Amino acid sequence: MQPVVGLAAEMRRRGHDVRLCVPPNFIDWVVGLGFKASDASSSCTSCTLYDCVS
């Protein structure tokens, strides 16, 4: 999980709007780091590449 957060942080630094699709037990942690987060276990279609990184 942490390598993905590192990549997301760099993408955000470069001006991208980043949303991470993570297991439910990581949502609070990811949101606490300032990212938008979706529950990856709720639905396969709720987390597309376009939704996660725009």
PyMOL Python script that loads the backbone (N, CA, C, O; Angstrom):
from pymol import cmd

cmd.read_pdbstr("""\
ATOM      1  N   MET A   1       0.832  -1.193   0.000  1.00  0.00           N
ATOM      2  CA  MET A   1       0.000   0.000   0.000  1.00  0.00           C
ATOM      3  C   MET A   1       0.876   1.256   0.000  1.00  0.00           C
ATOM      4  O   MET A   1       0.571   2.200  -0.728  1.00  0.00           O
ATOM      5  N   GLN A   2       1.928   1.297   0.773  1.00  0.00           N
ATOM      6  CA  GLN A   2       2.729   2.506   0.878  1.00  0.00           C
ATOM      7  C   GLN A   2       3.359   2.940  -0.447  1.00  0.00           C
ATOM      8  O   GLN A   2       3.412   4.142  -0.706  1.00  0.00           O
ATOM      9  N   PRO A   3       3.842   2.026  -1.302  1.00  0.00           N
ATOM     10  CA  PRO A   3       4.384   2.492  -2.586  1.00  0.00           C
ATOM     11  C   PRO A   3       3.335   3.228  -3.427  1.00  0.00           C
ATOM     12  O   PRO A   3       3.660   4.183  -4.132  1.00  0.00           O
ATOM     13  N   VAL A   4       2.093   2.785  -3.352  1.00  0.00           N
ATOM     14  CA  VAL A   4       1.023   3.452  -4.091  1.00  0.00           C
ATOM     15  C   VAL A   4       0.803   4.862  -3.545  1.00  0.00           C
ATOM     16  O   VAL A   4       0.569   5.799  -4.309  1.00  0.00           O
ATOM     17  N   VAL A   5       0.879   5.007  -2.241  1.00  0.00           N
ATOM     18  CA  VAL A   5       0.711   6.325  -1.630  1.00  0.00           C
ATOM     19  C   VAL A   5       1.858   7.240  -2.044  1.00  0.00           C
ATOM     20  O   VAL A   5       1.642   8.425  -2.298  1.00  0.00           O
ATOM     21  N   GLY A   6       3.068   6.706  -2.113  1.00  0.00           N
ATOM     22  CA  GLY A   6       4.208   7.499  -2.573  1.00  0.00           C
ATOM     23  C   GLY A   6       4.012   7.970  -4.002  1.00  0.00           C
ATOM     24  O   GLY A   6       4.288   9.128  -4.315  1.00  0.00           O
ATOM     25  N   LEU A   7       3.545   7.099  -4.862  1.00  0.00           N
ATOM     26  CA  LEU A   7       3.265   7.472  -6.250  1.00  0.00           C
ATOM     27  C   LEU A   7       2.155   8.514  -6.305  1.00  0.00           C
ATOM     28  O   LEU A   7       2.250   9.491  -7.048  1.00  0.00           O
ATOM     29  N   ALA A   8       1.114   8.308  -5.527  1.00  0.00           N
ATOM     30  CA  ALA A   8       0.006   9.266  -5.495  1.00  0.00           C
ATOM     31  C   ALA A   8       0.476  10.638  -5.015  1.00  0.00           C
ATOM     32  O   ALA A   8       0.050  11.663  -5.546  1.00  0.00           O
ATOM     33  N   ALA A   9       1.351  10.656  -4.015  1.00  0.00           N
ATOM     34  CA  ALA A   9       1.869  11.927  -3.504  1.00  0.00           C
ATOM     35  C   ALA A   9       2.652  12.662  -4.582  1.00  0.00           C
ATOM     36  O   ALA A   9       2.526  13.879  -4.719  1.00  0.00           O
ATOM     37  N   GLU A  10       3.448  11.943  -5.340  1.00  0.00           N
ATOM     38  CA  GLU A  10       4.213  12.586  -6.414  1.00  0.00           C
ATOM     39  C   GLU A  10       3.283  13.080  -7.518  1.00  0.00           C
ATOM     40  O   GLU A  10       3.497  14.161  -8.066  1.00  0.00           O
ATOM     41  N   MET A  11       2.270  12.315  -7.846  1.00  0.00           N
ATOM     42  CA  MET A  11       1.316  12.757  -8.870  1.00  0.00           C
ATOM     43  C   MET A  11       0.580  14.005  -8.403  1.00  0.00           C
ATOM     44  O   MET A  11       0.358  14.926  -9.188  1.00  0.00           O
ATOM     45  N   ARG A  12       0.201  14.041  -7.130  1.00  0.00           N
ATOM     46  CA  ARG A  12      -0.468  15.221  -6.580  1.00  0.00           C
ATOM     47  C   ARG A  12       0.464  16.423  -6.623  1.00  0.00           C
ATOM     48  O   ARG A  12       0.043  17.532  -6.951  1.00  0.00           O
ATOM     49  N   ARG A  13       1.737  16.199  -6.290  1.00  0.00           N
ATOM     50  CA  ARG A  13       2.721  17.287  -6.328  1.00  0.00           C
ATOM     51  C   ARG A  13       2.847  17.862  -7.734  1.00  0.00           C
ATOM     52  O   ARG A  13       3.122  19.050  -7.902  1.00  0.00           O
ATOM     53  N   ARG A  14       2.648  17.024  -8.733  1.00  0.00           N
ATOM     54  CA  ARG A  14       2.746  17.462 -10.130  1.00  0.00           C
ATOM     55  C   ARG A  14       1.440  18.028 -10.671  1.00  0.00           C
ATOM     56  O   ARG A  14       1.328  18.326 -11.860  1.00  0.00           O
ATOM     57  N   GLY A  15       0.449  18.176  -9.784  1.00  0.00           N
ATOM     58  CA  GLY A  15      -0.780  18.852 -10.167  1.00  0.00           C
ATOM     59  C   GLY A  15      -1.968  17.970 -10.515  1.00  0.00           C
ATOM     60  O   GLY A  15      -3.009  18.478 -10.932  1.00  0.00           O
ATOM     61  N   HIS A  16      -1.831  16.664 -10.353  1.00  0.00           N
ATOM     62  CA  HIS A  16      -2.942  15.755 -10.654  1.00  0.00           C
ATOM     63  C   HIS A  16      -3.897  15.660  -9.470  1.00  0.00           C
ATOM     64  O   HIS A  16      -3.492  15.792  -8.315  1.00  0.00           O
ATOM     65  N   ASP A  17      -5.162  15.430  -9.776  1.00  0.00           N
ATOM     66  CA  ASP A  17      -6.160  15.163  -8.757  1.00  0.00           C
ATOM     67  C   ASP A  17      -6.185  13.653  -8.573  1.00  0.00           C
ATOM     68  O   ASP A  17      -6.545  12.926  -9.500  1.00  0.00           O
ATOM     69  N   VAL A  18      -5.814  13.174  -7.407  1.00  0.00           N
ATOM     70  CA  VAL A  18      -5.625  11.744  -7.187  1.00  0.00           C
ATOM     71  C   VAL A  18      -6.685  11.203  -6.242  1.00  0.00           C
ATOM     72  O   VAL A  18      -6.955  11.789  -5.194  1.00  0.00           O
ATOM     73  N   ARG A  19      -7.283  10.081  -6.620  1.00  0.00           N
ATOM     74  CA  ARG A  19      -8.201   9.336  -5.753  1.00  0.00           C
ATOM     75  C   ARG A  19      -7.672   7.915  -5.667  1.00  0.00           C
ATOM     76  O   ARG A  19      -7.379   7.293  -6.688  1.00  0.00           O
ATOM     77  N   LEU A  20      -7.550   7.402  -4.455  1.00  0.00           N
ATOM     78  CA  LEU A  20      -7.062   6.043  -4.259  1.00  0.00           C
ATOM     79  C   LEU A  20      -8.228   5.107  -3.947  1.00  0.00           C
ATOM     80  O   LEU A  20      -9.104   5.439  -3.149  1.00  0.00           O
ATOM     81  N   CYS A  21      -8.230   3.961  -4.567  1.00  0.00           N
ATOM     82  CA  CYS A  21      -9.208   2.910  -4.286  1.00  0.00           C
ATOM     83  C   CYS A  21      -8.518   1.905  -3.380  1.00  0.00           C
ATOM     84  O   CYS A  21      -7.598   1.201  -3.797  1.00  0.00           O
ATOM     85  N   VAL A  22      -8.968   1.847  -2.148  1.00  0.00           N
ATOM     86  CA  VAL A  22      -8.255   1.066  -1.133  1.00  0.00           C
ATOM     87  C   VAL A  22      -9.216   0.182  -0.349  1.00  0.00           C
ATOM     88  O   VAL A  22     -10.423   0.424  -0.349  1.00  0.00           O
ATOM     89  N   PRO A  23      -8.687  -0.842   0.319  1.00  0.00           N
ATOM     90  CA  PRO A  23      -9.525  -1.651   1.211  1.00  0.00           C
ATOM     91  C   PRO A  23     -10.092  -0.768   2.334  1.00  0.00           C
ATOM     92  O   PRO A  23      -9.495   0.247   2.692  1.00  0.00           O
ATOM     93  N   PRO A  24     -11.232  -1.157   2.875  1.00  0.00           N
ATOM     94  CA  PRO A  24     -11.891  -0.319   3.888  1.00  0.00           C
ATOM     95  C   PRO A  24     -11.004   0.052   5.074  1.00  0.00           C
ATOM     96  O   PRO A  24     -11.142   1.144   5.626  1.00  0.00           O
ATOM     97  N   ASN A  25     -10.105  -0.829   5.468  1.00  0.00           N
ATOM     98  CA  ASN A  25      -9.267  -0.529   6.638  1.00  0.00           C
ATOM     99  C   ASN A  25      -8.170   0.493   6.341  1.00  0.00           C
ATOM    100  O   ASN A  25      -7.465   0.907   7.262  1.00  0.00           O
ATOM    101  N   PHE A  26      -8.005   0.910   5.091  1.00  0.00           N
ATOM    102  CA  PHE A  26      -7.013   1.929   4.741  1.00  0.00           C
ATOM    103  C   PHE A  26      -7.633   3.297   4.443  1.00  0.00           C
ATOM    104  O   PHE A  26      -6.905   4.276   4.278  1.00  0.00           O
ATOM    105  N   ILE A  27      -8.956   3.379   4.373  1.00  0.00           N
ATOM    106  CA  ILE A  27      -9.603   4.622   3.973  1.00  0.00           C
ATOM    107  C   ILE A  27      -9.248   5.777   4.907  1.00  0.00           C
ATOM    108  O   ILE A  27      -8.835   6.836   4.435  1.00  0.00           O
ATOM    109  N   ASP A  28      -9.396   5.600   6.199  1.00  0.00           N
ATOM    110  CA  ASP A  28      -9.106   6.702   7.139  1.00  0.00           C
ATOM    111  C   ASP A  28      -7.659   7.154   7.033  1.00  0.00           C
ATOM    112  O   ASP A  28      -7.374   8.350   7.096  1.00  0.00           O
ATOM    113  N   TRP A  29      -6.757   6.219   6.875  1.00  0.00           N
ATOM    114  CA  TRP A  29      -5.330   6.559   6.761  1.00  0.00           C
ATOM    115  C   TRP A  29      -5.070   7.386   5.510  1.00  0.00           C
ATOM    116  O   TRP A  29      -4.384   8.407   5.569  1.00  0.00           O
ATOM    117  N   VAL A  30      -5.621   6.943   4.367  1.00  0.00           N
ATOM    118  CA  VAL A  30      -5.404   7.637   3.101  1.00  0.00           C
ATOM    119  C   VAL A  30      -6.046   9.022   3.136  1.00  0.00           C
ATOM    120  O   VAL A  30      -5.441   9.995   2.687  1.00  0.00           O
ATOM    121  N   VAL A  31      -7.256   9.118   3.662  1.00  0.00           N
ATOM    122  CA  VAL A  31      -7.930  10.417   3.782  1.00  0.00           C
ATOM    123  C   VAL A  31      -7.139  11.319   4.721  1.00  0.00           C
ATOM    124  O   VAL A  31      -7.036  12.521   4.477  1.00  0.00           O
ATOM    125  N   GLY A  32      -6.585  10.765   5.776  1.00  0.00           N
ATOM    126  CA  GLY A  32      -5.764  11.533   6.707  1.00  0.00           C
ATOM    127  C   GLY A  32      -4.505  12.101   6.064  1.00  0.00           C
ATOM    128  O   GLY A  32      -3.951  13.090   6.543  1.00  0.00           O
ATOM    129  N   LEU A  33      -4.057  11.477   4.982  1.00  0.00           N
ATOM    130  CA  LEU A  33      -2.903  11.989   4.232  1.00  0.00           C
ATOM    131  C   LEU A  33      -3.316  13.039   3.204  1.00  0.00           C
ATOM    132  O   LEU A  33      -2.478  13.589   2.489  1.00  0.00           O
ATOM    133  N   GLY A  34      -4.625  13.310   3.143  1.00  0.00           N
ATOM    134  CA  GLY A  34      -5.113  14.359   2.253  1.00  0.00           C
ATOM    135  C   GLY A  34      -5.584  13.895   0.881  1.00  0.00           C
ATOM    136  O   GLY A  34      -5.799  14.715  -0.012  1.00  0.00           O
ATOM    137  N   PHE A  35      -5.745  12.581   0.706  1.00  0.00           N
ATOM    138  CA  PHE A  35      -6.219  12.055  -0.569  1.00  0.00           C
ATOM    139  C   PHE A  35      -7.710  11.756  -0.500  1.00  0.00           C
ATOM    140  O   PHE A  35      -8.266  11.522   0.574  1.00  0.00           O
ATOM    141  N   LYS A  36      -8.341  11.769  -1.663  1.00  0.00           N
ATOM    142  CA  LYS A  36      -9.701  11.249  -1.779  1.00  0.00           C
ATOM    143  C   LYS A  36      -9.562   9.732  -1.811  1.00  0.00           C
ATOM    144  O   LYS A  36      -8.567   9.200  -2.304  1.00  0.00           O
ATOM    145  N   ALA A  37     -10.571   9.042  -1.280  1.00  0.00           N
ATOM    146  CA  ALA A  37     -10.481   7.581  -1.247  1.00  0.00           C
ATOM    147  C   ALA A  37     -11.826   6.958  -1.538  1.00  0.00           C
ATOM    148  O   ALA A  37     -12.869   7.487  -1.154  1.00  0.00           O
ATOM    149  N   SER A  38     -11.792   5.824  -2.223  1.00  0.00           N
ATOM    150  CA  SER A  38     -12.969   5.002  -2.481  1.00  0.00           C
ATOM    151  C   SER A  38     -12.719   3.622  -1.905  1.00  0.00           C
ATOM    152  O   SER A  38     -11.587   3.139  -1.872  1.00  0.00           O
ATOM    153  N   ASP A  39     -13.791   2.999  -1.452  1.00  0.00           N
ATOM    154  CA  ASP A  39     -13.717   1.647  -0.915  1.00  0.00           C
ATOM    155  C   ASP A  39     -13.639   0.666  -2.080  1.00  0.00           C
ATOM    156  O   ASP A  39     -14.623   0.469  -2.793  1.00  0.00           O
ATOM    157  N   ALA A  40     -12.496   0.063  -2.270  1.00  0.00           N
ATOM    158  CA  ALA A  40     -12.281  -0.853  -3.391  1.00  0.00           C
ATOM    159  C   ALA A  40     -13.108  -2.116  -3.257  1.00  0.00           C
ATOM    160  O   ALA A  40     -13.336  -2.796  -4.257  1.00  0.00           O
ATOM    161  N   SER A  41     -13.562  -2.455  -2.068  1.00  0.00           N
ATOM    162  CA  SER A  41     -14.325  -3.695  -1.887  1.00  0.00           C
ATOM    163  C   SER A  41     -15.812  -3.512  -2.160  1.00  0.00           C
ATOM    164  O   SER A  41     -16.544  -4.499  -2.232  1.00  0.00           O
ATOM    165  N   SER A  42     -16.279  -2.270  -2.313  1.00  0.00           N
ATOM    166  CA  SER A  42     -17.716  -2.044  -2.456  1.00  0.00           C
ATOM    167  C   SER A  42     -18.244  -2.439  -3.821  1.00  0.00           C
ATOM    168  O   SER A  42     -19.350  -2.968  -3.926  1.00  0.00           O
ATOM    169  N   SER A  43     -17.468  -2.187  -4.872  1.00  0.00           N
ATOM    170  CA  SER A  43     -17.921  -2.517  -6.219  1.00  0.00           C
ATOM    171  C   SER A  43     -16.751  -2.436  -7.170  1.00  0.00           C
ATOM    172  O   SER A  43     -15.953  -1.501  -7.111  1.00  0.00           O
ATOM    173  N   CYS A  44     -16.649  -3.408  -8.039  1.00  0.00           N
ATOM    174  CA  CYS A  44     -15.554  -3.396  -9.013  1.00  0.00           C
ATOM    175  C   CYS A  44     -15.655  -2.201  -9.946  1.00  0.00           C
ATOM    176  O   CYS A  44     -14.633  -1.691 -10.405  1.00  0.00           O
ATOM    177  N   THR A  45     -16.868  -1.748 -10.234  1.00  0.00           N
ATOM    178  CA  THR A  45     -17.039  -0.647 -11.187  1.00  0.00           C
ATOM    179  C   THR A  45     -16.885   0.720 -10.538  1.00  0.00           C
ATOM    180  O   THR A  45     -16.824   1.727 -11.244  1.00  0.00           O
ATOM    181  N   SER A  46     -16.821   0.781  -9.210  1.00  0.00           N
ATOM    182  CA  SER A  46     -16.718   2.090  -8.559  1.00  0.00           C
ATOM    183  C   SER A  46     -15.310   2.655  -8.636  1.00  0.00           C
ATOM    184  O   SER A  46     -15.084   3.807  -8.268  1.00  0.00           O
ATOM    185  N   CYS A  47     -14.384   1.875  -9.099  1.00  0.00           N
ATOM    186  CA  CYS A  47     -12.996   2.301  -9.067  1.00  0.00           C
ATOM    187  C   CYS A  47     -12.337   2.046 -10.422  1.00  0.00           C
ATOM    188  O   CYS A  47     -11.704   1.012 -10.637  1.00  0.00           O
ATOM    189  N   THR A  48     -12.497   2.992 -11.314  1.00  0.00           N
ATOM    190  CA  THR A  48     -11.865   2.873 -12.618  1.00  0.00           C
ATOM    191  C   THR A  48     -10.618   3.738 -12.642  1.00  0.00           C
ATOM    192  O   THR A  48     -10.438   4.590 -11.772  1.00  0.00           O
ATOM    193  N   LEU A  49      -9.765   3.533 -13.613  1.00  0.00           N
ATOM    194  CA  LEU A  49      -8.563   4.351 -13.724  1.00  0.00           C
ATOM    195  C   LEU A  49      -8.932   5.825 -13.808  1.00  0.00           C
ATOM    196  O   LEU A  49      -8.284   6.662 -13.180  1.00  0.00           O
ATOM    197  N   TYR A  50      -9.973   6.150 -14.582  1.00  0.00           N
ATOM    198  CA  TYR A  50     -10.380   7.551 -14.710  1.00  0.00           C
ATOM    199  C   TYR A  50     -10.813   8.110 -13.375  1.00  0.00           C
ATOM    200  O   TYR A  50     -10.500   9.258 -13.059  1.00  0.00           O
ATOM    201  N   ASP A  51     -11.538   7.313 -12.568  1.00  0.00           N
ATOM    202  CA  ASP A  51     -11.987   7.792 -11.259  1.00  0.00           C
ATOM    203  C   ASP A  51     -10.826   7.988 -10.308  1.00  0.00           C
ATOM    204  O   ASP A  51     -10.843   8.908  -9.490  1.00  0.00           O
ATOM    205  N   CYS A  52      -9.820   7.137 -10.402  1.00  0.00           N
ATOM    206  CA  CYS A  52      -8.722   7.167  -9.438  1.00  0.00           C
ATOM    207  C   CYS A  52      -7.685   8.230  -9.755  1.00  0.00           C
ATOM    208  O   CYS A  52      -7.103   8.816  -8.842  1.00  0.00           O
ATOM    209  N   VAL A  53      -7.449   8.483 -11.005  1.00  0.00           N
ATOM    210  CA  VAL A  53      -6.458   9.494 -11.384  1.00  0.00           C
ATOM    211  C   VAL A  53      -7.022  10.279 -12.552  1.00  0.00           C
ATOM    212  O   VAL A  53      -7.280   9.730 -13.623  1.00  0.00           O
ATOM    213  N   SER A  54      -7.207  11.565 -12.332  1.00  0.00           N
ATOM    214  CA  SER A  54      -7.719  12.400 -13.427  1.00  0.00           C
ATOM    215  C   SER A  54      -6.807  13.571 -13.654  1.00  0.00           C
ATOM    216  O   SER A  54      -7.065  14.392 -14.534  1.00  0.00           O
TER     217      SER A  54
END
""", "prot")
cmd.dss("prot")
cmd.show_as("cartoon", "prot")
cmd.util.cbc("prot")
cmd.orient("prot")
